Amino acid sequence: MSRTTCSMAAKPTPALRSVWLLLLAISSLTTYLPYLSAQTADAAGAGPLELTSPLGRKLYALPDDQAITDARANLAANPKSVEQVLKLSKAQAARRQYKEAVATTTQGLTFAPDNADLYLERGHRELGLREFKPAMNDLEHATRIAPQMLDAYYHLGLAHYFVGDFDQAAASFDRARALAKSDDNLIDCTNWLYVSLRRAGKEQQAAQALARITPQVKNTEPHLYFYLQLLHFYQGKLTAEAVLPPPPTGPADLEGELSFDTVSYGVGNWRIYHGDRAHAVDLFRNVVKGEAWNSWGFIGSEIELAHASK
Protein backbone atom coordinates (compact mmCIF):
# COMPACT_ATOMS: atom_id res chain seq x y z
CA MET A 1 0.00 0.00 0.00
CA SER A 2 1.42 3.42 -0.92
CA ARG A 3 2.01 6.19 1.53
CA THR A 4 -0.55 8.27 -0.34
CA THR A 5 -3.18 5.59 0.16
CA CYS A 6 -2.39 5.34 3.85
CA SER A 7 -2.70 9.07 4.20
CA MET A 8 -6.10 9.04 2.51
CA ALA A 9 -7.27 6.23 4.77
CA ALA A 10 -6.24 8.15 7.84
CA LYS A 11 -7.95 11.38 6.76
CA PRO A 12 -10.71 10.61 4.23
CA THR A 13 -12.06 13.48 2.21
CA PRO A 14 -15.80 14.27 2.45
CA ALA A 15 -16.30 12.80 -1.04
CA LEU A 16 -14.51 9.56 -0.16
CA ARG A 17 -16.40 9.33 3.11
CA SER A 18 -19.64 9.58 1.16
CA VAL A 19 -18.55 6.74 -1.13
CA TRP A 20 -17.70 4.57 1.88
CA LEU A 21 -21.07 5.25 3.47
CA LEU A 22 -22.82 4.39 0.22
CA LEU A 23 -20.93 1.10 -0.07
CA LEU A 24 -21.75 0.29 3.56
CA ALA A 25 -25.43 0.97 2.94
CA ILE A 26 -25.42 -1.27 -0.15
CA SER A 27 -23.68 -4.02 1.79
CA SER A 28 -26.22 -3.81 4.62
CA LEU A 29 -29.12 -3.81 2.19
CA THR A 30 -27.75 -6.90 0.45
CA THR A 31 -27.33 -8.70 3.77
CA TYR A 32 -30.87 -8.01 4.96
CA LEU A 33 -32.70 -7.96 1.63
CA PRO A 34 -34.37 -11.38 2.18
CA TYR A 35 -35.83 -10.16 5.48
CA LEU A 36 -36.91 -6.81 4.07
CA SER A 37 -38.55 -8.51 1.10
CA ALA A 38 -40.55 -10.84 3.35
CA GLN A 39 -41.65 -8.06 5.65
CA THR A 40 -42.83 -5.81 2.80
CA ALA A 41 -44.71 -8.46 0.85
CA ASP A 42 -47.77 -6.24 0.71
CA ALA A 43 -45.89 -3.38 -0.90
CA ALA A 44 -44.25 -5.70 -3.42
CA GLY A 45 -47.54 -7.40 -4.25
CA ALA A 46 -46.11 -10.81 -3.33
CA GLY A 47 -49.36 -12.17 -1.97
CA PRO A 48 -52.75 -11.13 -0.60
CA LEU A 49 -53.44 -10.09 2.97
CA GLU A 50 -54.77 -13.14 4.82
CA LEU A 51 -55.51 -11.67 8.24
CA THR A 52 -54.50 -9.18 10.88
CA SER A 53 -53.23 -10.99 13.94
CA PRO A 54 -54.48 -10.36 17.51
CA LEU A 55 -51.20 -8.48 17.98
CA GLY A 56 -52.06 -6.12 15.11
CA ARG A 57 -49.60 -7.54 12.59
CA LYS A 58 -50.74 -7.94 8.99
CA LEU A 59 -50.06 -11.46 7.76
CA TYR A 60 -49.66 -12.16 4.05
CA ALA A 61 -49.76 -15.13 1.73
CA LEU A 62 -47.07 -16.02 -0.78
CA PRO A 63 -47.76 -15.72 -4.51
CA ASP A 64 -48.96 -18.59 -6.66
CA ASP A 65 -46.42 -21.21 -7.63
CA GLN A 66 -46.47 -23.94 -10.26
CA ALA A 67 -48.17 -26.40 -7.90
CA ILE A 68 -51.15 -24.05 -7.56
CA THR A 69 -51.27 -23.37 -11.29
CA ASP A 70 -51.26 -27.09 -12.07
CA ALA A 71 -53.80 -27.95 -9.37
CA ARG A 72 -56.15 -25.21 -10.54
CA ALA A 73 -55.95 -26.46 -14.12
CA ASN A 74 -56.58 -30.04 -13.04
CA LEU A 75 -59.62 -29.00 -11.02
CA ALA A 76 -60.96 -26.96 -13.94
CA ALA A 77 -60.70 -30.09 -16.09
CA ASN A 78 -62.54 -32.17 -13.48
CA PRO A 79 -64.56 -29.72 -11.38
CA LYS A 80 -66.47 -32.35 -9.39
CA SER A 81 -63.37 -34.19 -8.19
CA VAL A 82 -62.88 -34.14 -4.41
CA GLU A 83 -59.31 -35.29 -4.97
CA GLN A 84 -58.54 -32.29 -7.14
CA VAL A 85 -60.25 -29.92 -4.70
CA LEU A 86 -58.03 -31.23 -1.90
CA LYS A 87 -54.90 -30.96 -4.04
CA LEU A 88 -55.63 -27.32 -4.86
CA SER A 89 -56.47 -26.46 -1.25
CA LYS A 90 -53.26 -28.06 0.01
CA ALA A 91 -51.22 -26.31 -2.68
CA GLN A 92 -52.75 -22.98 -1.68
CA ALA A 93 -52.10 -23.66 2.00
CA ALA A 94 -48.47 -24.46 1.23
CA ARG A 95 -48.21 -20.85 0.01
CA ARG A 96 -50.09 -19.62 3.10
CA GLN A 97 -53.12 -18.82 0.95
CA TYR A 98 -55.49 -19.90 3.70
CA LYS A 99 -58.50 -17.81 2.73
CA GLU A 100 -58.22 -19.18 -0.77
CA ALA A 101 -57.93 -22.75 0.56
CA VAL A 102 -61.08 -22.28 2.63
CA ALA A 103 -62.91 -20.98 -0.43
CA THR A 104 -61.71 -23.97 -2.46
CA THR A 105 -62.93 -26.53 0.06
CA THR A 106 -66.20 -24.67 0.52
CA GLN A 107 -66.79 -24.98 -3.20
CA GLY A 108 -66.01 -28.69 -2.96
CA LEU A 109 -68.58 -29.13 -0.22
CA THR A 110 -71.30 -27.84 -2.54
CA PHE A 111 -71.10 -31.08 -4.54
CA ALA A 112 -69.72 -33.38 -1.81
CA PRO A 113 -71.50 -32.22 1.37
CA ASP A 114 -70.80 -35.40 3.32
CA ASN A 115 -67.08 -35.69 2.63
CA ALA A 116 -65.11 -35.82 5.89
CA ASP A 117 -61.80 -35.02 4.16
CA LEU A 118 -63.18 -31.70 2.94
CA TYR A 119 -64.42 -30.75 6.41
CA LEU A 120 -61.04 -31.71 7.87
CA GLU A 121 -59.18 -29.67 5.26
CA ARG A 122 -61.37 -26.60 5.73
CA GLY A 123 -61.16 -26.84 9.52
CA HIS A 124 -57.39 -27.14 9.32
CA ARG A 125 -57.12 -23.93 7.29
CA GLU A 126 -59.62 -22.07 9.48
CA LEU A 127 -57.32 -22.77 12.42
CA GLY A 128 -54.52 -20.99 10.54
CA LEU A 129 -56.83 -18.02 10.00
CA ARG A 130 -57.57 -17.92 13.76
CA GLU A 131 -61.22 -18.78 13.01
CA PHE A 132 -61.35 -21.26 15.85
CA LYS A 133 -65.12 -21.62 16.27
CA PRO A 134 -65.82 -22.30 12.57
CA ALA A 135 -62.90 -24.74 12.63
CA MET A 136 -64.40 -26.47 15.62
CA ASN A 137 -67.73 -26.87 13.83
CA ASP A 138 -66.12 -28.30 10.70
CA LEU A 139 -63.87 -30.68 12.60
CA GLU A 140 -66.69 -31.94 14.80
CA HIS A 141 -68.65 -32.58 11.62
CA ALA A 142 -65.71 -34.55 10.24
CA THR A 143 -65.58 -36.75 13.36
CA ARG A 144 -69.31 -37.49 13.06
CA ILE A 145 -68.92 -38.53 9.43
CA ALA A 146 -65.70 -40.47 10.03
CA PRO A 147 -65.37 -41.51 13.70
CA GLN A 148 -62.02 -43.22 13.05
CA MET A 149 -60.35 -40.17 11.48
CA LEU A 150 -57.36 -39.41 13.70
CA ASP A 151 -56.56 -36.09 12.02
CA ALA A 152 -60.07 -34.76 12.65
CA TYR A 153 -59.76 -35.37 16.40
CA TYR A 154 -56.22 -33.99 16.40
CA HIS A 155 -57.19 -30.72 14.75
CA LEU A 156 -60.35 -30.52 16.84
CA GLY A 157 -58.06 -30.72 19.86
CA LEU A 158 -56.11 -27.75 18.52
CA ALA A 159 -59.32 -25.74 18.04
CA HIS A 160 -60.29 -26.33 21.68
CA TYR A 161 -56.75 -25.67 22.85
CA PHE A 162 -56.44 -22.32 21.11
CA VAL A 163 -59.68 -21.04 22.67
CA GLY A 164 -58.44 -22.13 26.12
CA ASP A 165 -60.79 -25.11 26.53
CA PHE A 166 -58.00 -27.38 27.72
CA ASP A 167 -60.15 -30.19 29.12
CA GLN A 168 -61.93 -30.65 25.80
CA ALA A 169 -58.62 -30.33 23.98
CA ALA A 170 -57.16 -33.13 26.09
CA ALA A 171 -60.19 -35.32 25.39
CA SER A 172 -59.80 -34.83 21.64
CA PHE A 173 -56.07 -35.50 21.67
CA ASP A 174 -56.60 -38.57 23.82
CA ARG A 175 -59.12 -39.86 21.27
CA ALA A 176 -56.68 -39.12 18.44
CA ARG A 177 -53.87 -40.92 20.26
CA ALA A 178 -56.07 -43.98 20.75
CA LEU A 179 -56.31 -44.16 16.95
CA ALA A 180 -52.54 -43.84 16.43
CA LYS A 181 -51.05 -46.60 14.27
CA SER A 182 -47.47 -45.31 14.13
CA ASP A 183 -44.82 -43.81 16.38
CA ASP A 184 -45.13 -40.53 14.45
CA ASN A 185 -48.82 -40.23 15.34
CA LEU A 186 -48.11 -41.28 18.92
CA ILE A 187 -45.46 -38.56 19.26
CA ASP A 188 -47.59 -35.84 17.71
CA CYS A 189 -50.71 -36.61 19.74
CA THR A 190 -48.84 -37.14 23.00
CA ASN A 191 -47.17 -33.75 22.78
CA TRP A 192 -50.50 -31.93 22.53
CA LEU A 193 -52.21 -34.23 25.02
CA TYR A 194 -49.48 -33.47 27.54
CA VAL A 195 -49.59 -29.69 27.11
CA SER A 196 -53.41 -29.68 27.22
CA LEU A 197 -53.43 -31.62 30.49
CA ARG A 198 -50.78 -29.34 31.97
CA ARG A 199 -52.73 -26.24 31.01
CA ALA A 200 -55.84 -27.87 32.51
CA GLY A 201 -53.94 -28.28 35.78
CA LYS A 202 -53.90 -32.09 35.57
CA GLU A 203 -50.22 -32.68 36.27
CA GLN A 204 -50.54 -36.33 37.29
CA GLN A 205 -52.50 -37.27 34.18
CA ALA A 206 -50.00 -35.37 32.06
CA ALA A 207 -47.15 -37.39 33.58
CA GLN A 208 -49.04 -40.60 32.83
CA ALA A 209 -49.44 -39.51 29.20
CA LEU A 210 -45.66 -39.43 28.86
CA ALA A 211 -45.30 -43.07 29.95
CA ARG A 212 -45.85 -44.36 26.40
CA ILE A 213 -42.85 -42.37 25.12
CA THR A 214 -40.23 -45.03 25.74
CA PRO A 215 -36.68 -45.15 24.31
CA GLN A 216 -38.05 -47.43 21.59
CA VAL A 217 -40.34 -44.67 20.22
CA LYS A 218 -38.71 -43.08 17.17
CA ASN A 219 -39.87 -40.53 14.63
CA THR A 220 -39.72 -41.03 10.88
CA GLU A 221 -41.19 -37.68 9.77
CA PRO A 222 -38.40 -35.08 10.20
CA HIS A 223 -40.48 -32.34 11.82
CA LEU A 224 -41.73 -34.75 14.49
CA TYR A 225 -38.18 -34.98 15.78
CA PHE A 226 -38.82 -31.62 17.43
CA TYR A 227 -41.88 -32.95 19.22
CA LEU A 228 -39.97 -36.03 20.33
CA GLN A 229 -37.22 -33.79 21.72
CA LEU A 230 -39.85 -31.79 23.59
CA LEU A 231 -41.35 -34.95 25.04
CA HIS A 232 -37.91 -35.98 26.30
CA PHE A 233 -37.57 -32.49 27.78
CA TYR A 234 -40.91 -32.89 29.57
CA GLN A 235 -39.67 -36.23 30.88
CA GLY A 236 -36.59 -34.54 32.34
CA LYS A 237 -34.18 -36.31 29.99
CA LEU A 238 -33.08 -33.11 28.25
CA THR A 239 -32.57 -29.51 29.39
CA ALA A 240 -34.20 -26.49 27.81
CA GLU A 241 -30.79 -25.42 26.51
CA ALA A 242 -30.33 -28.80 24.84
CA VAL A 243 -33.64 -28.70 22.97
CA LEU A 244 -33.91 -25.02 22.00
CA PRO A 245 -32.77 -24.69 18.36
CA PRO A 246 -31.02 -21.69 16.82
CA PRO A 247 -33.18 -19.06 15.10
CA PRO A 248 -33.97 -19.69 11.42
CA THR A 249 -31.43 -18.35 8.96
CA GLY A 250 -34.09 -16.40 7.08
CA PRO A 251 -37.60 -16.50 5.62
CA ALA A 252 -36.64 -19.31 3.24
CA ASP A 253 -35.51 -21.57 6.09
CA LEU A 254 -38.91 -23.22 6.51
CA GLU A 255 -37.70 -26.27 8.40
CA GLY A 256 -35.54 -24.12 10.67
CA GLU A 257 -38.44 -21.83 11.49
CA LEU A 258 -40.81 -24.73 12.13
CA SER A 259 -38.30 -26.21 14.57
CA PHE A 260 -37.70 -22.86 16.24
CA ASP A 261 -41.41 -22.06 16.61
CA THR A 262 -42.38 -25.53 17.82
CA VAL A 263 -39.69 -25.91 20.44
CA SER A 264 -39.68 -22.29 21.62
CA TYR A 265 -43.43 -22.44 22.19
CA GLY A 266 -43.13 -25.80 23.97
CA VAL A 267 -40.42 -24.56 26.32
CA GLY A 268 -42.30 -21.32 26.88
CA ASN A 269 -45.41 -23.28 27.75
CA TRP A 270 -43.40 -25.38 30.20
CA ARG A 271 -42.16 -22.21 31.87
CA ILE A 272 -45.74 -21.05 32.30
CA TYR A 273 -46.56 -24.29 34.14
CA HIS A 274 -43.67 -23.54 36.47
CA GLY A 275 -44.58 -19.91 37.13
CA ASP A 276 -41.87 -18.35 34.97
CA ARG A 277 -44.09 -16.28 32.70
CA ALA A 278 -41.51 -13.54 32.10
CA HIS A 279 -39.06 -15.89 30.38
CA ALA A 280 -41.95 -17.58 28.57
CA VAL A 281 -43.00 -14.24 27.10
CA ASP A 282 -39.44 -13.67 25.85
CA LEU A 283 -39.61 -16.95 23.94
CA PHE A 284 -43.05 -16.18 22.53
CA ARG A 285 -41.88 -12.76 21.31
CA ASN A 286 -39.01 -14.36 19.42
CA VAL A 287 -41.43 -16.75 17.72
CA VAL A 288 -43.80 -14.07 16.42
CA LYS A 289 -40.95 -12.16 14.82
CA GLY A 290 -40.86 -14.85 12.14
CA GLU A 291 -42.82 -15.44 8.96
CA ALA A 292 -44.37 -18.88 9.56
CA TRP A 293 -47.57 -17.41 10.94
CA ASN A 294 -49.50 -20.60 10.13
CA SER A 295 -47.45 -22.84 12.46
CA TRP A 296 -49.03 -24.02 15.71
CA GLY A 297 -46.12 -22.66 17.73
CA PHE A 298 -46.60 -19.23 16.18
CA ILE A 299 -50.35 -19.25 16.81
CA GLY A 300 -49.90 -20.42 20.41
CA SER A 301 -47.23 -17.77 21.06
CA GLU A 302 -49.42 -15.07 19.53
CA ILE A 303 -52.37 -16.05 21.74
CA GLU A 304 -50.25 -15.95 24.90
CA LEU A 305 -48.85 -12.53 24.04
CA ALA A 306 -52.31 -11.19 23.24
CA HIS A 307 -53.55 -12.40 26.64
CA ALA A 308 -50.51 -10.91 28.38
CA SER A 309 -51.20 -7.49 26.87
CA LYS A 310 -54.73 -7.28 28.30
Secondary structure, 3 states (H helix, E strand, C coil): CCHHHHHHHHCCCHHHHHHHHHHHHHHHHHHHHHHHHHHCHHHHCCCCEEEECCCCCEEECCCCCHHHHHHHHHHHHCCCCHHHHHHHHHHHHHCCCHHHHHHHHHHHHHHCCCCHHHHHHHHHHHHHCCCHHHHHHHHHHHHHHCCCCHHHHHHHHHHHHHCCCHHHHHHHHHHHHHCCCCHHHHHHHHHHHHHHHHHCCCHHHHHHHHHHCCCCCCCCCCCHHHHHHHHHHHCCCCCHHHHCCCCCCCCCCHHHHHHHHHHHHHHHHHHHHCCCHHHHHHHHHHHCCCCCCCCHHHHHHHHHHHHHCC
